[in-house]
Amino acid sequence: MEQRQAGVARAVVRVLVIGASGLVGQALMRAAPAATGTYRTRALPGLRRLDAADAAATARLVEEVAPDVILCPAAQPDVEWCERHPDEARDANLAPLRSVLRTGVPVVAFSSDYVFDGRAGPYAEDARRSPLSVYGAIKVALEDETLAAGGTVVRTTGVFGGEAPPGKNFVLRAVRTLTAGGPLVVPADQIATPTYADDLARATHRVAERGGGGLWHVGGPDLLSRLELGRLVAEVFGLDPSLVRGTSTAALGQAAARPLRGGLRNTRYRDTFGADPVRPVRAALEQMRRATRDSLPRSELDERSRDGEAPAAEGEGRRAR
Ligand SMILES: NC(=O)c1ccc[n+]([C@@H]2O[C@H](COP(=O)([O-])OP(=O)(O)OC[C@H]3O[C@@H](n4cnc5c(N)ncnc54)[C@H](OP(=O)(O)O)[C@@H]3O)[C@@H](O)[C@H]2O)c1
């Protein structure tokens, strides 16, 4: 169904987040605490249960909440699982979106730099799509369906940030592995622009409030390999960087091909709002570390501070813009 506000900018009053229990969804809720959010299997406090593959249930909830905009991070974004289960993966990722589009309420859907082949990243919005994996091809379909309905697509990449346990994003997993003595083995040949979830969330709300639909890139400003990111995590969290070991993507023997040189340039966002949407990776990690310290018991804090503060100079990535 054609969305009713395409092309019209206005203040958003009511926000519904479908998939609020995931990494991106939790950040969207932190950035807009008055929003209504849903979960499917991870019941977090305050969220409503919804399987958005059920179009009738989605329509009922939307009728009740009467949102001005629906943010839809609902997905099964496990790239390996998608590659091994292509048909189920299409349904799992596209059915929730279709239910939401059918309501006619303006929608913001999320896509990825996996729509590109990774030969020439970081990519601007108008770069040619050429996905290497099932997940990437699903995202191409998601983008086309959303844009055809007058909706908004936010592409992002390598999202990390605070998450309710068990946090599964790269940074939280890296901290867990390194705290347990490692090793953390990561590909040295996958390069992208890691994106702090809370900044992605704020940027998404800003784009949603502006209205008008279309495609937006929201990625971090630093172009980093996973190896560089892992070492920076170790440094900022006061853990041992020598436990971070580089390998090649080929050596990992994964089912899905990865875009090796990925990442995003936030061309439209910068042109529209005159600022970068996402802070540098080091600043984001320092923010996460402060938040982690606040939630740690005193004895662990004392233990950490004996490891010393991280040196400040190294590890920033090449700038992506
Ligand atoms: N994380 C990244 O690095 C990254 C990078 C690029 C793009 N993206 C895109 O950003 C979006 C969000 O990613 P994420 O990392 O936040 O994923 P995530 O942590 O796996 O969260 C996915 C969310 O979708 C919900 N969900 C799944 N199936 C659903 C259904 N049928 N009905 C309702 N909710 C459903 C999950 O609910 P339950 O957990 O409660 O079941 C969860 O809240 C995805 O579109 C992803 O492709 C992510």
The ligand as an ORCA input file, in Angstrom:
! r2SCAN-3c Opt
* xyz 0 1
  N      23.633     -5.648     13.656
  C      24.273     -5.218     12.576
  O      25.517     -5.132     12.543
  C      23.492     -4.802     11.358
  C      24.195     -4.328     10.245
  C      23.478     -3.959      9.109
  C      22.110     -4.046      9.095
  N      21.452     -4.523     10.193
  C      20.005     -4.647     10.130
  O      19.411     -3.966     11.220
  C      18.232     -4.649     11.626
  C      18.300     -4.983     13.111
  O      19.419     -5.794     13.349
  P      19.802     -6.277     14.817
  O      21.261     -6.470     14.840
  O      19.141     -5.397     15.810
  O      19.104     -7.713     14.845
  P      18.724     -8.596     16.134
  O      19.496     -8.153     17.311
  O      18.814    -10.011     15.702
  O      17.194     -8.212     16.391
  C      16.194     -8.633     15.508
  C      14.867     -8.237     16.093
  O      13.831     -8.711     15.225
  C      12.848     -9.335     16.028
  N      12.116    -10.285     15.175
  C      12.600    -11.301     14.439
  N      11.610    -11.920     13.775
  C      10.466    -11.257     14.110
  C       9.096    -11.421     13.769
  N       8.671    -12.408     12.947
  N       8.193    -10.580     14.303
  C       8.581     -9.610     15.158
  N       9.862     -9.382     15.517
  C      10.786    -10.218     14.992
  C      13.633     -9.985     17.150
  O      12.770    -10.311     18.231
  P      13.178    -11.448     19.328
  O      14.675    -11.363     19.492
  O      12.405    -11.028     20.542
  O      12.754    -12.762     18.773
  C      14.560     -8.833     17.471
  O      13.891     -7.855     18.244
  C      18.133     -5.874     10.717
  O      17.325     -5.580      9.612
  C      19.549     -6.090     10.261
  O      19.619     -6.783      9.039
  C      22.113     -4.893     11.318
*
